[in-house]
Amino acid sequence: MITLKINNVPTLFIKAFTALDVKIIMEFVREAATFYSGTSNRILFIDTPITAATVEAVEKLRFERFQVVFRDHHGIDGEPSNDREKQVVAATAKLHKLLGTDCHITVRRLHPACSTLVSVGEFEDAVAIIADPDADGLTAAMKAAGISYHGLDDDAAKLDGEPQSQVTGTPISQFLAKGMAVIPSYDSAKPKEREEAHQKLFTDWLQAVKGNTSALKRLEDRVVIYEQAVKVSKALAQTAVIIAPGVVLVDAVDKPLFDPGTLNALLENDPHCQIMVIKKSFGPIAVHYGIQYSLSVAKLYQNTVNLQDLVPEHAKSAPEVGIISNVSFLLHTSEDVWTEQVLPRLKNLVAKDAKP
């Protein structure tokens, strides 16, 4: 959870999955309303996961007489293919019923960045903004609140794209992408470290966009850390092993900080590489199980390989059960799920002579 004031609009960055998340949203909005001196009662949700908890928060806010506006690009493109997508479709229908024309849910294919769903300053009079705690959520929230720059929408699309494309935007957006890449992993011994670093990065980047030179210097310092992480990624790429036709694995457990975008880009240089697997000791699943396997599909094969086929159709997607599966080209699992479910299916999924 991150809280900022963007152009004087209180903004909460959070993923709503639990009852506690709903409580945090409600308390944040109530406090914002206490200090609000304008005439609007609007609350903007933008780039937030379409979950049952999100729907519950919207329902409760409407009950308390707030006007909720929902803008997002996580809608299901076509027919749902698994239980998670069916849940998204059901939650989308509920939001449309609750909000009517105040609900605009589209898909990434049409709107690769959520910033394209708002105009500059459209919600500068909002009581509060609720957004996803990633670069797409930040750029969308700041534009809605009235802070923008030339090329922001194009930058936001790259920032919300493949890891290797995230550092290809304008110089200012590269600072955000590189800073995000080197945020410390979650450490149970220092549970607040990651969240505090995340908040400082968002704060510095917003200030830098507005021309603050001290904030820009702190962003430049993070780039030095990022460049060292790139060097580690290049070394890790040399250790990749083939575990199935078209599938490569890199064991990054207990290795120094590396940049996933650089590592994936190097692995994808092999045109036969279809799926990349990174074994690591950090991440939301590793918090619960010690080890996390993160799979991603090479760009050439994203229309033909669906990683959601590697887990049971009705499997719950949550860190505590050892599976995170929200899109077809990314999958994260615990070691047990990897060994017992994913690896056996993986060997059947990728054909030896598959073509992109």
C-alpha positions as CSV (number, residue, x, y, z in Angstrom):
1,M,0.0,0.0,0.0
2,I,1.3,3.4,-1.0
3,T,-0.4,6.8,-0.3
4,L,0.5,10.1,-2.0
5,K,-1.1,13.4,-2.7
6,I,-1.0,14.0,-6.5
7,N,-1.8,17.6,-7.3
8,N,-3.6,17.7,-3.9
9,V,-5.7,14.7,-4.7
10,P,-5.2,11.9,-2.1
11,T,-4.2,8.8,-3.9
12,L,-4.1,5.2,-2.6
13,F,-2.1,2.6,-4.5
14,I,-3.4,-0.9,-3.6
15,K,-4.5,-4.2,-5.0
16,A,-7.8,-5.2,-3.5
17,F,-8.0,-8.9,-2.8
18,T,-9.0,-9.3,0.8
19,A,-11.4,-8.0,3.4
20,L,-8.5,-6.0,4.9
21,D,-7.9,-4.3,1.6
22,V,-11.5,-3.2,1.4
23,K,-11.2,-1.8,5.0
24,I,-8.0,0.1,4.0
25,I,-9.8,1.6,1.0
26,M,-12.8,2.6,3.0
27,E,-10.8,4.2,5.8
28,F,-8.6,6.0,3.3
29,V,-11.6,7.5,1.4
30,R,-13.4,8.5,4.6
31,E,-10.3,10.3,5.9
32,A,-9.8,12.1,2.5
33,A,-13.5,13.2,2.6
34,T,-13.0,14.6,6.1
35,F,-10.4,17.1,4.8
36,Y,-12.0,17.7,1.4
37,S,-13.2,21.2,0.9
38,G,-14.6,20.9,-2.7
39,T,-18.1,20.2,-4.0
40,S,-17.4,16.9,-5.8
41,N,-18.1,13.5,-4.2
42,R,-16.2,11.5,-6.9
43,I,-13.9,8.6,-6.3
44,L,-11.8,7.3,-9.2
45,F,-10.8,3.7,-9.4
46,I,-8.2,3.3,-12.2
47,D,-6.1,0.3,-13.2
48,T,-7.3,-1.7,-10.2
49,P,-7.7,-5.5,-10.3
50,I,-11.3,-6.5,-11.1
51,T,-11.9,-8.7,-8.0
52,A,-14.7,-9.5,-5.6
53,A,-13.0,-7.2,-3.1
54,T,-12.9,-4.3,-5.5
55,V,-16.6,-4.8,-6.2
56,E,-17.3,-4.9,-2.4
57,A,-15.4,-1.6,-1.9
58,V,-17.3,0.1,-4.7
59,E,-20.6,-1.1,-3.2
60,K,-19.7,0.2,0.2
61,L,-18.6,3.6,-1.2
62,R,-21.8,4.0,-3.1
63,F,-23.8,3.2,0.1
64,E,-21.9,6.0,1.7
65,R,-23.1,8.4,-1.1
66,F,-19.9,8.6,-3.0
67,Q,-20.0,8.7,-6.8
68,V,-17.6,6.0,-7.9
69,V,-16.1,6.2,-11.4
70,F,-14.3,3.0,-12.6
71,R,-11.7,3.0,-15.5
72,D,-9.7,-0.1,-16.3
73,H,-8.2,-2.2,-19.1
74,H,-8.2,-5.6,-17.4
75,G,-11.4,-6.8,-19.1
76,I,-11.4,-10.2,-20.7
77,D,-10.8,-10.1,-24.4
78,G,-13.1,-12.8,-25.8
79,E,-14.6,-15.7,-24.0
80,P,-13.2,-16.6,-20.6
81,S,-10.9,-19.6,-20.7
82,N,-10.4,-20.4,-17.1
83,D,-11.9,-19.9,-13.6
84,R,-10.0,-16.7,-12.9
85,E,-11.2,-15.1,-16.2
86,K,-14.8,-16.2,-15.4
87,Q,-14.5,-14.4,-12.0
88,V,-13.3,-11.3,-13.8
89,V,-16.3,-11.4,-16.2
90,A,-18.7,-11.8,-13.3
91,A,-17.1,-8.9,-11.3
92,T,-17.1,-6.8,-14.5
93,A,-20.9,-7.4,-14.9
94,K,-21.5,-6.4,-11.3
95,L,-19.5,-3.1,-11.7
96,H,-21.4,-2.2,-14.9
97,K,-24.7,-2.9,-13.1
98,L,-23.6,-0.8,-10.1
99,L,-22.1,2.2,-12.0
100,G,-23.7,2.3,-15.4
101,T,-22.0,4.9,-17.6
102,D,-19.5,5.6,-14.8
103,C,-17.9,2.2,-15.5
104,H,-15.6,1.9,-18.5
105,I,-13.8,-1.5,-18.6
106,T,-11.9,-2.2,-21.8
107,V,-9.0,-4.5,-22.8
108,R,-5.2,-4.0,-23.2
109,R,-5.4,-4.6,-26.9
110,L,-7.4,-1.4,-27.3
111,H,-6.0,0.5,-24.4
112,P,-2.4,-0.7,-23.6
113,A,-2.2,2.0,-20.9
114,C,-4.9,3.2,-18.4
115,S,-3.7,6.7,-18.9
116,T,-5.5,6.7,-22.2
117,L,-8.8,6.3,-20.3
118,V,-8.7,9.7,-18.7
119,S,-8.0,13.3,-19.9
120,V,-5.5,15.5,-18.1
121,G,-7.0,16.9,-15.0
122,E,-10.4,15.1,-15.5
123,F,-10.4,14.1,-11.8
124,E,-8.4,17.0,-10.3
125,D,-11.5,17.7,-8.1
126,A,-11.9,14.1,-6.9
127,V,-12.2,13.3,-3.3
128,A,-9.7,10.4,-3.8
129,I,-8.1,8.2,-6.4
130,I,-7.6,4.4,-6.0
131,A,-5.0,2.9,-8.3
132,D,-2.8,-0.1,-8.9
133,P,0.7,0.2,-7.3
134,D,2.6,-0.1,-10.6
135,A,3.9,2.3,-13.2
136,D,0.6,2.1,-15.2
137,G,-1.4,3.0,-12.1
138,L,0.9,5.9,-11.2
139,T,0.9,7.4,-14.7
140,A,-2.9,7.1,-15.0
141,A,-3.5,8.6,-11.6
142,M,-1.2,11.5,-12.1
143,K,-2.8,12.3,-15.5
144,A,-6.3,12.1,-14.0
145,A,-5.2,14.5,-11.2
146,G,-3.8,17.0,-13.7
147,I,0.0,16.2,-14.0
148,S,1.2,15.1,-17.4
149,Y,4.0,15.6,-20.0
150,H,4.3,15.1,-23.8
151,G,4.5,11.4,-24.5
152,L,3.1,10.1,-21.2
153,D,0.5,7.8,-22.8
154,D,3.2,6.1,-25.0
155,D,5.5,5.8,-22.0
156,A,2.8,4.3,-19.9
157,A,2.1,1.6,-22.5
158,K,5.7,0.6,-22.5
159,L,5.9,0.7,-18.7
160,D,2.9,-1.7,-18.6
161,G,4.4,-4.0,-21.3
162,E,7.0,-6.7,-21.4
163,P,9.9,-6.1,-19.0
164,Q,12.4,-5.6,-21.8
165,S,10.3,-2.8,-23.3
166,Q,9.8,-1.0,-20.1
167,V,13.1,0.8,-20.3
168,T,12.6,2.0,-23.9
169,G,10.4,5.1,-23.3
170,T,11.4,8.7,-22.8
171,P,14.3,9.5,-20.5
172,I,12.0,10.4,-17.6
173,S,10.0,7.2,-17.9
174,Q,13.2,5.2,-18.0
175,F,14.0,6.5,-14.5
176,L,10.7,5.0,-13.3
177,A,11.2,1.7,-15.0
178,K,14.8,1.3,-13.8
179,G,13.8,2.4,-10.3
180,M,11.0,-0.2,-10.2
181,A,13.4,-2.9,-11.3
182,V,15.6,-2.4,-8.3
183,I,13.1,-2.0,-5.5
184,P,14.2,-4.4,-2.8
185,S,12.5,-7.8,-2.6
186,Y,10.2,-8.5,0.3
187,D,12.2,-9.4,3.4
188,S,10.3,-10.8,6.4
189,A,13.0,-9.5,8.7
190,K,12.4,-6.0,7.3
191,P,8.7,-6.1,6.2
192,K,8.4,-2.3,5.6
193,E,11.6,-1.9,3.5
194,R,10.1,-2.7,0.1
195,E,7.0,-0.6,0.6
196,E,9.0,2.4,1.8
197,A,11.3,2.1,-1.1
198,H,8.3,1.9,-3.5
199,Q,6.7,5.0,-2.0
200,K,10.0,7.0,-2.2
201,L,10.4,6.0,-5.8
202,F,6.9,7.1,-6.7
203,T,7.3,10.4,-4.8
204,D,10.7,11.2,-6.4
205,W,9.5,10.4,-9.9
206,L,6.4,12.7,-9.5
207,Q,8.6,15.5,-8.2
208,A,11.1,14.9,-11.1
209,V,8.3,15.1,-13.7
210,K,7.5,18.6,-12.2
211,G,11.2,19.6,-12.5
212,N,12.6,18.9,-9.0
213,T,16.4,18.5,-9.5
214,S,17.0,16.9,-6.1
215,A,14.4,14.2,-6.9
216,L,16.1,13.7,-10.3
217,K,19.4,13.2,-8.7
218,R,18.0,10.4,-6.4
219,L,16.5,8.8,-9.6
220,E,20.0,8.9,-11.2
221,D,21.4,7.2,-8.1
222,R,19.0,4.4,-8.6
223,V,20.1,4.0,-12.2
224,V,23.6,3.1,-11.0
225,I,22.1,0.3,-9.0
226,Y,20.1,-0.8,-12.0
227,E,23.2,-0.9,-14.2
228,Q,24.9,-3.3,-11.7
229,A,21.7,-5.4,-11.8
230,V,22.0,-5.6,-15.6
231,K,25.5,-6.9,-15.3
232,V,24.3,-9.7,-12.9
233,S,21.5,-10.5,-15.4
234,K,24.1,-11.0,-18.2
235,A,26.0,-13.4,-16.0
236,L,22.9,-15.3,-15.1
237,A,21.9,-15.6,-18.8
238,Q,25.0,-17.6,-19.3
239,T,23.9,-20.2,-16.8
240,A,20.5,-21.0,-18.5
241,V,19.7,-24.7,-19.0
242,I,17.2,-26.3,-21.3
243,I,14.7,-28.3,-19.3
244,A,12.2,-29.2,-22.1
245,P,12.1,-28.4,-25.8
246,G,11.9,-24.6,-26.1
247,V,12.0,-24.1,-22.3
248,V,15.0,-22.6,-20.5
249,L,15.5,-22.2,-16.8
250,V,17.8,-19.9,-14.8
251,D,18.4,-20.6,-11.2
252,A,18.7,-17.2,-9.5
253,V,18.2,-18.4,-5.9
254,D,20.2,-16.2,-3.5
255,K,21.9,-14.4,-6.4
256,P,22.6,-10.7,-6.3
257,L,19.9,-8.2,-7.5
258,F,19.3,-8.7,-11.2
259,D,17.0,-7.1,-13.8
260,P,14.3,-9.5,-15.1
261,G,13.8,-7.4,-18.3
262,T,17.4,-7.7,-19.3
263,L,17.6,-11.4,-18.4
264,N,14.4,-12.2,-20.4
265,A,15.6,-10.2,-23.4
266,L,18.9,-12.1,-23.5
267,L,17.1,-15.5,-23.2
268,E,14.8,-14.5,-26.0
269,N,17.7,-14.0,-28.3
270,D,17.5,-17.7,-29.0
271,P,14.6,-18.0,-31.6
272,H,13.8,-21.5,-30.3
273,C,13.2,-20.2,-26.7
274,Q,9.5,-20.3,-26.1
275,I,9.2,-20.2,-22.3
276,M,11.6,-18.7,-19.8
277,V,11.6,-20.0,-16.2
278,I,13.3,-18.1,-13.4
279,K,13.8,-19.9,-10.1
280,K,14.2,-17.3,-7.3
281,S,14.1,-16.8,-3.5
282,F,12.0,-13.7,-3.6
283,G,8.5,-12.7,-4.7
284,P,5.0,-13.0,-3.2
285,I,5.0,-16.8,-3.4
286,A,8.5,-17.1,-2.0
287,V,7.3,-15.2,1.0
288,H,5.1,-18.2,1.8
289,Y,7.1,-21.1,0.4
290,G,10.8,-19.9,0.3
291,I,11.1,-20.5,-3.5
292,Q,9.2,-19.1,-6.5
293,Y,9.2,-20.2,-10.1
294,S,8.3,-17.3,-12.5
295,L,7.4,-18.3,-16.0
296,S,7.0,-16.0,-19.0
297,V,6.3,-16.7,-22.7
298,A,8.7,-15.3,-25.3
299,K,7.0,-12.6,-27.3
300,L,7.1,-14.6,-30.6
301,Y,5.0,-17.3,-29.0
302,Q,2.5,-15.4,-26.9
303,N,-0.3,-16.1,-29.4
304,T,0.3,-19.9,-29.3
305,V,1.4,-20.7,-25.8
306,N,-0.9,-20.3,-22.8
307,L,0.7,-20.8,-19.4
308,Q,-2.7,-21.1,-17.8
309,D,-2.9,-24.6,-19.3
310,L,-0.1,-25.6,-16.9
311,V,-2.3,-25.4,-13.8
312,P,-5.7,-27.0,-13.0
313,E,-8.6,-25.1,-14.7
314,H,-10.3,-24.1,-11.4
315,A,-7.1,-23.5,-9.4
316,K,-7.2,-20.4,-7.1
317,S,-4.7,-17.7,-8.0
318,A,-3.2,-16.4,-4.8
319,P,0.3,-16.3,-3.3
320,E,-0.7,-18.3,-0.3
321,V,-1.8,-21.3,-2.4
322,G,1.4,-21.2,-4.5
323,I,-0.1,-20.0,-7.8
324,I,-0.4,-16.6,-9.4
325,S,-2.0,-16.8,-12.9
326,N,-3.8,-13.7,-14.2
327,V,-2.7,-13.6,-17.8
328,S,-1.8,-16.3,-20.4
329,F,1.9,-15.3,-20.8
330,L,2.9,-15.1,-17.1
331,L,2.7,-17.7,-14.3
332,H,4.3,-17.9,-10.9
333,T,4.3,-21.0,-8.7
334,S,5.7,-22.5,-5.5
335,E,8.2,-25.4,-5.8
336,D,5.6,-28.0,-5.0
337,V,3.2,-26.7,-7.7
338,W,6.1,-26.5,-10.1
339,T,7.3,-30.1,-9.5
340,E,3.9,-31.8,-9.2
341,Q,1.8,-29.9,-11.7
342,V,3.6,-27.5,-14.0
343,L,6.7,-29.3,-15.1
344,P,4.9,-32.5,-16.2
345,R,2.4,-30.4,-18.2
346,L,5.1,-28.2,-19.5
347,K,6.9,-31.1,-21.2
348,N,3.6,-31.9,-23.1
349,L,2.7,-28.3,-23.9
350,V,5.7,-27.3,-25.9
351,A,6.2,-29.3,-29.1
352,K,9.7,-29.8,-30.4
353,D,9.1,-28.3,-33.7
354,A,6.6,-25.6,-32.8
355,K,6.7,-22.5,-35.0
356,P,5.9,-18.9,-33.9
